[in-house]
Amino acid sequence: MKLLTFEMEITDFNNGYFSHKVHHCGNYTEFSYNPTNEDLIIPLNGELSKLIDKNKNQLLKILKTKKLKSYYPGFSLCFVLTDGKDVDSFNDMNKIIVIDSRDNELEIVVQESGKAIIHQVFTDASYLDSTGKSGIAAIIKFPDGTYKLHSIAGRACNSCSAELEAVVSGLEILKDIEEIRLITDSRYVRKGLSEWMHNWKLNNWKTSGGSRAKNIEIWKKIDNLTKDKYLEVAWVKGHSGHFENTMCDLYARDIAEI
């Protein structure tokens, strides 16, 4: 599935509806949206409007996320739509999301399984409110079946940023490897890598509402570490008996408790 980039600007307001002008590859179209009743009107008057209508559920999600105060004439935003996105497949946590940014292109695919031979990195983190400390752990599984463990104290002051630090630590070990599978129990990491990060980058690391995204500096590191690579993102349920995930959790928790 190809990621399509659009530029959007609010141009007018009338009877509760904000008029939006959208540009893509030298073409433009318009649509209207009422943030109060969440009504989206897309006039089907050309190929671009038909393309947006085809992927309107993704656009609606972006528009609904925007804060009401960000609706005013002059507000501009860049956004990404995944053409032909199967939302049910994306939300199926048992499937693998492939993010391929090689060859100066970005493509995202949802698959039942990943490559048979690939470097794997399992990550987890622990942040304890009682100590104010965090621990992060990454286990590398090489294609020959051997393992390498990396666990250190984190600098994070919350669970989400700790999870991201764990991902960074694992990806840094594999910085010279082109094809990687990341296995995490964090929905935040999975969602951020497959959806949010691409939109934030287009808007100078701001959200659709114009506010700064959280944990920007760590996300920037992850972006650099996954640039020009083939990345498989797999999710596992935490504390479910998964061997590598359990080991990462134990090592991370031990460090956070010190």
GIMOMO-V772159 format. One record per residue. N is the residue number from 1. SS is DSSP state (~ for helix, > for strand, _ for the rest). PHI is phi in whole degrees, 0 to 359 (999 if undefined). OMEGA is omega in whole degrees, 0 to 359 (NA if undefined). Layout:
{{N;SS;PHI;OMEGA} {N;SS;PHI;OMEGA}}
This chain:
{{1;_;999;181} {2;>;278;175} {3;>;266;182} {4;>;254;183} {5;>;257;182} {6;>;232;171} {7;>;247;185} {8;>;230;176} {9;>;221;175} {10;>;281;186} {11;>;251;185} {12;>;198;177} {13;>;221;181} {14;>;204;176} {15;_;53;176} {16;_;87;183} {17;>;252;176} {18;>;261;178} {19;>;276;181} {20;>;241;173} {21;>;254;186} {22;>;238;178} {23;>;247;176} {24;>;202;176} {25;_;53;176} {26;_;84;178} {27;>;251;177} {28;>;215;175} {29;>;211;181} {30;>;224;171} {31;>;212;179} {32;>;239;181} {33;>;217;176} {34;>;252;183} {35;_;291;180} {36;_;285;179} {37;_;256;176} {38;_;58;179} {39;>;263;181} {40;>;248;179} {41;>;241;180} {42;_;242;177} {43;_;293;182} {44;_;274;185} {45;_;241;179} {46;_;174;183} {47;~;296;181} {48;~;293;179} {49;~;295;177} {50;~;292;178} {51;~;296;179} {52;~;293;179} {53;~;298;178} {54;~;300;182} {55;_;246;188} {56;~;294;180} {57;~;295;176} {58;~;292;178} {59;~;297;178} {60;~;301;180} {61;~;297;178} {62;~;294;182} {63;~;295;179} {64;~;290;181} {65;~;285;181} {66;_;300;177} {67;_;289;183} {68;~;302;182} {69;~;290;179} {70;~;270;176} {71;_;266;176} {72;_;197;178} {73;_;303;181} {74;_;108;178} {75;_;291;181} {76;>;237;184} {77;>;202;169} {78;>;259;180} {79;>;212;182} {80;>;243;171} {81;>;241;176} {82;>;269;187} {83;_;297;179} {84;_;74;183} {85;_;298;175} {86;_;267;186} {87;~;300;180} {88;~;299;179} {89;~;293;179} {90;~;299;183} {91;~;274;178} {92;_;281;186} {93;_;291;179} {94;_;277;181} {95;_;263;181} {96;>;263;175} {97;>;261;179} {98;>;256;177} {99;>;245;185} {100;>;248;182} {101;_;248;177} {102;~;285;176} {103;~;60;176} {104;~;60;176} {105;_;230;178} {106;_;234;180} {107;>;226;180} {108;>;238;182} {109;>;227;174} {110;>;255;184} {111;>;230;176} {112;_;290;181} {113;_;210;181} {114;_;257;180} {115;_;291;182} {116;_;289;181} {117;_;242;183} {118;_;196;173} {119;>;289;181} {120;>;243;175} {121;>;232;178} {122;>;258;182} {123;>;229;173} {124;>;200;182} {125;>;214;177} {126;>;221;174} {127;>;239;183} {128;>;249;178} {129;_;298;184} {130;_;294;181} {131;_;250;185} {132;_;71;182} {133;>;244;178} {134;>;227;175} {135;>;231;179} {136;>;232;181} {137;>;216;176} {138;>;221;176} {139;>;244;177} {140;>;265;173} {141;>;248;183} {142;_;279;181} {143;_;303;179} {144;_;276;177} {145;_;95;179} {146;_;277;185} {147;>;239;170} {148;>;220;181} {149;>;256;175} {150;>;224;179} {151;>;218;182} {152;>;213;174} {153;>;288;179} {154;>;266;177} {155;_;253;185} {156;_;291;177} {157;_;244;174} {158;_;200;186} {159;~;293;183} {160;~;297;180} {161;~;292;176} {162;~;295;177} {163;~;299;179} {164;~;293;178} {165;~;298;178} {166;~;295;178} {167;~;297;179} {168;~;301;182} {169;~;299;179} {170;~;289;180} {171;~;293;178} {172;~;295;178} {173;~;296;182} {174;_;257;185} {175;_;297;181} {176;_;263;180} {177;_;261;185} {178;_;275;184} {179;>;245;187} {180;>;222;169} {181;>;247;177} {182;>;260;179} {183;>;244;185} {184;>;222;173} {185;_;257;182} {186;_;260;174} {187;~;293;178} {188;~;300;179} {189;~;295;182} {190;~;298;181} {191;~;292;181} {192;~;297;181} {193;~;292;187} {194;~;271;184} {195;~;225;192} {196;~;295;189} {197;~;302;183} {198;~;293;178} {199;~;288;179} {200;~;300;181} {201;~;301;181} {202;~;296;185} {203;_;246;178} {204;_;56;177} {205;_;61;174} {206;>;243;179} {207;_;280;179} {208;_;296;178} {209;_;269;177} {210;_;94;179} {211;_;271;181} {212;>;290;177} {213;_;293;179} {214;_;279;177} {215;_;59;185} {216;~;303;186} {217;~;298;179} {218;~;288;178} {219;~;297;178} {220;~;297;178} {221;~;296;179} {222;~;296;178} {223;~;300;179} {224;~;294;183} {225;~;284;180} {226;~;253;181} {227;_;296;177} {228;_;61;181} {229;_;234;172} {230;>;258;184} {231;>;237;171} {232;>;261;179} {233;>;245;180} {234;>;242;180} {235;>;248;174} {236;_;233;178} {237;_;287;179} {238;_;293;178} {239;_;57;181} {240;_;249;179} {241;_;91;176} {242;_;294;191} {243;~;302;185} {244;~;294;179} {245;~;295;178} {246;~;296;179} {247;~;296;178} {248;~;299;180} {249;~;298;181} {250;~;296;181} {251;~;293;180} {252;~;295;180} {253;~;294;179} {254;~;301;181} {255;~;290;180} {256;~;293;182} {257;_;274;181} {258;_;289;NA}}
